[in-house]
Amino acid sequence: MDVLSAAEEPSTTVFRLMEGAAVIFEVLGAAVLVVGILWSVVLSARVWRSTRRGRDGYQTLRETFGGTLLLAIEVLVAADLLRTIAVEPTLQNIAILGLIVVIRTFLSFSLEIEIEGVPPWRRAMTSGPERVAAAAVRARDRAEVTGAGR
């Protein structure tokens, strides 16, 4: 009896450690979301106040909170991986993990397109000189609208 309980103890300890690590990752993911939304609101309010343009504040909010969501999704996927693979590696749990990863990957991909405005495979075409030129044109147009360019 003592040999059997001694043999079960290390696996129980590993189970508890992995379950605890998964919970830590879940709490960290939730904390990223809470801190991220607060930071995004503060930052967008600052932009709105300094530019007096609601659109700029809204765009800042979307970009900063979108980045927060991407980070939180990555942390929560790590929690799911720990829980499924290390704690309960059954075929059903692995299939559920696969579905969760596919859904979260699609969500991350969609968020990146929302933030960047272009799919990743087209990002190279909108970087470098083209982006600099487009930014210069936007700055010139803003200056003309506000009368600063006169």
HELIX and SHEET records of a PDB file:
HELIX    1   1 ASP A    2  THR A   51  1                                  50    
HELIX    2   2 GLY A   54  LEU A   81  1                                  28    
HELIX    3   3 LEU A   82  VAL A   87  3                                   6    
HELIX    4   4 LEU A   91  GLU A  116  1                                  26    
HELIX    5   5 PRO A  120  THR A  126  5                                   7    
HELIX    6   6 PRO A  129  THR A  146  1                                  18    
END                                                                             
